Amino acid sequence: MSIEVAVRIQAELGEGPTWDRSSSTLVWVDVLASEVHRYAPARNDDAVLSVPQHVGAAKPRSMGGLVLNLRDGIALVDRDGGKTWLVYWARDGVRGNDAAVDPAGRLWAGTMRYDAEQGGGWLARVEPTGAAKVVLDKVTISNGIGWSPDHKRMYYIDTPENRIDVLDYDVDTGEATNRRPLCQVENTNGSPDGLTVDADGCVWVALWGGSAVRRYTPAGELDQEIALPVTQPTACCFGGDDLTDLYITTARTGLDEPTLTAQPLSGSVLVLPGIGTGLPSSAFAG
């Protein structure tokens, strides 16, 4: 299997890749560098937007620009680069982490404490109007979020739980209920981080500390594991014109010098060409 380098870079905490269909680019962030990246494979160009706070995720907006899950809340970036707050919920010691846009254009944004204190974060649903509701409280490291192809299931990861959860999802109301385990993530040194769902309804998850990505079936069965040349893959998404390339962000933070020397691709964005077929991403409707 071919593992290629999309963006050769030393990101501290690369995260949250999303394929923007409108521009054929990959949007991703370096959380701790407060950077939003937009990679154009056709030009082999990775443009960088610096933002004033740590940024857990950046997602395309339907009207152009981006929505950001920042340290202190949710912000909008317009086409011309103007920035405005949509939701401001600053709390000492807390920052935004992973986020995703549901099939109806709502943003689901997670948070965590910098010290990863148990139960110190939450997962909120943010409407295009800016109305926000905490759906899951007392989570620790809010991470991967995704939806099944028929929009009836929502998947979610609170990393220290070492499992992937599934909820019943109503696309019309945005309600996610009946949270339950899909599967435990076992037989690995890693923990589940970011996820994406493919066209077959299978869940792909990056294993932080586990040097791999895995694919689980809708029944929660381990279907595939692909070893990676880095210890800390963080998240994944399908991209490319046919959505057949799996992009994987990675991190350098916390690794010692011998490990970094042995793993020079830590912090880069990797890609597995032709590994499967993904679902089109949704843009934030606000």
Summary of the structure (lengths in Angstrom):
residues: 286
radius of gyration: 17.0
end to end distance: 39.4
largest distance: 50.7
contacts: 1026
relative contact order: 0.18
helix: 3%
strand: 55%
